[in-house]
Amino acid sequence: MHIYFYSNSSDTDQNSQQILQYLRRVGATVISETSTKKASSEATSLPMDKVDALVIYGQRLDAQGGYWLAWAVSKNKDILCLLPAGAKIDQALEHLLVDKTVAKKLRLERYQNKDVLEKVASFLESLGQENLAELYNIKYTLRLSRKINEYLDWKSEATKIDKATWLRQNIQNLMNTDKEWQGYLSTKFKIKK
């Protein structure tokens, strides 16, 4: 999962740093305005159209945060906007939340310092439960023997399903029945204290 993280808080803000650490710990590739020096080489060269979700964190939604929010809405990306409890919501943001199409993708959460990571974890879990994890957008090169390829050709013909779809379906079945994998998924987004 590729996440763009925008924060208008100071570089020393503890919540901002914890969010970045958490996102990386759960395996996200993070592009961040607050940590360009810490971004991986993959993240710095990642085209923005490959970003899966946007996380905005700060004391308010500033102009640059508004820009990233508008970009994410225009690209139909999932968005988590974290604002402090009690902060006034900008009118433009209120209008977006009323739009039913945008409201499905935009999640506004009010945080307190003690629960900011729980808000991020909940957002990431909801992404995993939706169709984001099921998009087939990762290309994978697989080298096969002639015998395996012959089997896949035969199976494809017998089932009337192309080889790639048949392989995806069988891997999905393995994942669904793998108890260790299911255990991993149930704890993946837990916050370690």
Buried (B, 14 or more C-beta within 10 A) or exposed (E): BBBBBBBBBEEEBEBBBBBBBBBBEBEBBBBBBBBEEEBEEEBEEBEBEEBBBBBBBBEEBEEEBBEBBEBBBEEEBBBBBBBBEEEEBBEEBEEBBEEEEBEEBBBBBBBEEEBBBBBBBBBBBBBBEEEBEEEEEEEEEEEEEEEEEEEBEEBBEEEEBEBEEBBBEEEEEEEEEEEEEEEEEEEBBEEEE
